Amino acid sequence: MQQDYKTLIIYVLTLFVVVLLIVLKKQKDHLSDLENGALPEEEIEIVLDSLEKEEPIKKDPQDNIVSPMRGVIALIIDDFGYRNDHISNGFLELPGNLTYAIIPGHDYSQSFSKKAYDAGYEIVVHMPMENIGKTYGEEEYVLMSYFQEDEIKERINKSFSHLPEAVGLNNHQGSRGTADLRIMTILAHEIKANKKFFIDSRTTRNSVAESTMRKYGVPTNKRDIFLDNDLDEEKIRTQMLKLADVAERKGIAIGIGHVKPQTLAVLQREIPDLQKKGFRFEFVSRLVY
C-alpha cells in the first residue's frame, strides 16, 4: 500500500514537471516570436480585419484582379532626397500603396515629398541617427547620443516641419542611436506628441526602438526583410520572394529597399506579379499597432 502511494506521488510529480516544461516552452517560443518581429496573433487579426474593411487608397490596374489574399506587404523605400532623375521618378509609377522615406535637408527632399504625396504615395521621415562606426552626412538633422534633450527634440520637430507630408518616421543608419534608451525615449515622446508612428529599420540587433515605442504608446512595427543590401537584381528578387513568404506565413510583412536602379527594375517586375498571385501592397501606416 505504501509502495503504491509512493508510485502515485512520483507519477503526479512527473506529470506536473512535464506540464510545466510545456508551458515554459510555449512562453519561450512566444517571446522568441516577438523578438523576431512576429506580431501576436490577435494583433495580426485586428490589422487584417481593418484592411479588409478599407478600400485601397491609390488605384492601379491590379486593383481589379480577383484573387484570394495570401498576405499583406508594406514596402518602404529609403533615401529619397538625394536625387531628382529618372530613377527617383520611376518609383512614382510603381503600382500599389508604397511608403517613401525621405531624408530631411537635401536638395530634393521637399520637392520629392510633395511630388510623391501628390502621386498617392505615403511619406515618412527617414531620420538620420548615430552609427556605431562613422556617422555620415545630415549634420543639421542627425541625432547623436551626446546631444542634450532640447537639441534632440528640436531636430526631430525640425524634420517634421521640413517634410509636412510625413505621417511617420523610420531610422536612417542608427546602429548606435536605436540602441540608446535615452535617445529612443525622447524620440518616442516627440513622435507621440506629433501623432505620428515609428518603424524600426533594425540596423542593429541591439535596438531598443520598438520596445521603447510600445512602452510609451507610439504605434510601431519593425522591418522584416532588407531587399537590396546586395545590388544584384537576382538577389533582390530572392529577397522579395522571402518577403512574400513572410507575409504569407505571418499575414503581414514589412520590407525596406533603397532608391537604386536595380531595386526599381525588380519592383517594376515583381510587384504586379505578386499582386496577381494574391499579395496586397499597403502603406506601412496600416501595419503599425
N, C-alpha and C positions, 0 to 999 in steps of 0.2 A: 504493500500500500504506500509506504514511504517512498519507495523507488518510483512508483507511478506518479506521485506528487512531484518529485524532483524532475522527472521527464517532462511533465506538463509545464513546469516553470521554465525549463530550458527551451521548450517549444515556443512558449509565449514570448520570451525574451528574444529568441531568434527572429520570430515574426516581426516584432517591434523594430529590431535593428534593420531588417530588410526594408520595411515601410519607410523608416527614417532615411535610409540611404536613397531610396527612390525619390522622396520629397526633396532632399538636398540636391540631387542631380538635376531635377526639374528647375529648381531655383537657380542653380548654376548655369544651366542652358539658357534660361530666360535672361539673366544678366549678361551672358555672352552675346545673345542676340541684340540686346540694347547697345552694347559696346561696339558691335559690328554694324550698327546703323539700322537694325530692323525695328520697325515700329511695332508696338504692341498690337495684337490682332484687332482689338476693339477700336484702336485709333485708325488702323487701316480701313476698317469698315466704315467709320464715320467719314473719312476722307473720300472713299469711293462712292458712298451714298450721296454726298454733296455734289460730286462730279456728275453723277448720273442725272441729277435734277437740273443741272445747268446746261444751257446751250453753249456751244463753242463761241468764243468771243470773236476770233478772227476767222472769217470764212475762207476756205480754199477748196480746190476741186475735189480733194479727198473726202470732204465732209459728206458727200452724197454716197460714198461707198458703204454698203451694209455688210458688216462682218462682226462676229462675236468679239467682244472686247477681251483681249488677252492680257492687257496690262496698261498702266499709265506711266508715261515717261516725261520727265521735266528735263529740258536741255538748257543749261546756262552756257553762254559763250562769253568768255572773259577777254579783257584787254582792249576793248574799244576805246577810242580817243586818240590813239597814235596816228591813225591813217585815215585818209579820205580818198579812196580809189575804187577800182572795180572789184577788189576783194571785199572791202567793207560793205560796198553797195550790193554785192552778191548775196550777202546774208539777209538783206531786206527783201529778197524774193523767195526765201525758203517757205514752204508750207508749214502749217501747224502753229500752235501758240508757244513761241520760244521766248526765253528771257535773256536779255543782253546786259552784261555787267560792264560798266563804263568807268574807267579810272578818271577821277576828277583832276582838273588843272591842265590838261593837254590841249593842243591847238584845236582838235576837233571833238573834244568831249561834249561840249554843249550843243554844237550843231548836229552831231550824230544822235545824241539823246533825243532831241526834238524830232529829227527825221525818222528814227526808229519808232518812237512813240506814235507819230502820225501814221506810220505804216501798220500799226496794230500790234507791235511787239511790246513786251514788258521790260521795264528798265529797273536795274538795281545799281547802287553804288558799289564799285569794285574798290574797297577801301584799302589803301596801302598800309601794311603793318610790318613791324620789325622782323627781320630774319635772324636765325642763329648765326649764319655767315654774314657776309657783307650785305647791307640793305641798299638797293639801288633806286635812285630816282624819286620823284614826287616829294621833294623836300618840304614843300609847303603843306602837305597833307598827311604824310606818313605818321603813324602812331608809334612812338618809341617808348620803351619801358622806363626810361629815366625822366620822362616828361611829368610835370606837375598835373594834377587833376584838371585844373582850369584850361590848360593848353590842350589836353586830350579832348575835352568837351568842345572847345572852340573849333578844333579841326573836324570833328565829327559833324557838327552843325554847319560848318562852312561847306562840307561836302554835300550835304543835303540841299543847302541853298544853291550851290553851284549846279546841281542836277535836280531841278524841281520835279521832273517826271518820275524820279525814282520812288519805288514803293517799298524797297528793302535794301539790304546790304549784304555783301559777302566779302571775304578777305582776299586781298592781293598779297601774295607771299605770306609772311606772318608766322613762320615756324616758331619764332620766339614770342611774338605778340599773342597768338591764340593759346599759348601755354602759360601765359601770365594771368593769374587770377585777378589781380588788381585792375589790369587793363580791361579784361573782359567784363568785370563788374561795372566799371564806369561806362563801357560801351553798351552794356545791357540797359542801364538806366536811361541813357540818351536815346537809344533805339525805341524803348518803350514810351518815352516822353514824346517822341515824334510819330508814334503809332505806326512803326514800320516792323519788318521782320528780319531775321538773320539766317543766312545759310553758311554753315561751316564748310569751307573748301577742303578741310582736312589735309593741310600741308604738313602736318606732323601727327604722329600717333599720341603725342603728349598733350594734344589740345584739350582745353577745359571749356571751350567756347559753348558747345551745345548744352552741357550740363549747367553752366552758369546762366545761359539764357532761360532755360527751363526754371531754374530756381527763382528768377525774377519775373516770370510770366511773359517772356518775349516769345511770340510764335517763331518756331525754328525747325530746322532739319539739317541734314548733312549730306555731303557728296558720297555717292556710291562708287562711281567709276570715273577716272580721268580718261578722256578719249585719245589725246594726242601728245602724251609725253614723248612718244617716238613719232616723228613726222614722216611716216611711211604709210601710204594710203591703205595698203592691205592690213597693216597693223591697226590703223584707226578703225577700219571696218570690223576687225575682230573685236575691238573694244566696244563698238556699237552693238554688236550681237551679244556680247556679255551683258551690256546694259539692258537689252531687251530680255535676256534670260532672268536677270534680277527682277525686272518689272513683272514678268510672268509668275515668278516664284513668290514674290512678296506682295504683289498687287500694284506697287508703285516703285519708281526708281529715279534717282537724280544723277545726271551725268554732266560733266564740265569739259568743254573744249575751248579752243582759242581762235582768234581771228587769223587763221592761216589758210593759204590757198589749198593745201592738202585736205584740211578739215572741211572746208567749203565744198570741195569736189565730192567727198564721201557723203556728206549730208544731202547734197543735191540728188544723189542716187538712192541713199538708204532710207531717208525719211518717207518718201512716197511708197517705197516697197514695204516698210514696216507698217505704215498706215493701212495698206491693202491687206496685210496679214492680221489686222485687228488691234494694233497698238495705237494708243491715243497720246498725242503730244499736248501737254498742258503747261501753262505758266507755273513756275515754281511756287508762286504765292498760294496756289491751290493745294500744295503738298506740305505746307507747314501746319503745325499744331502746337 
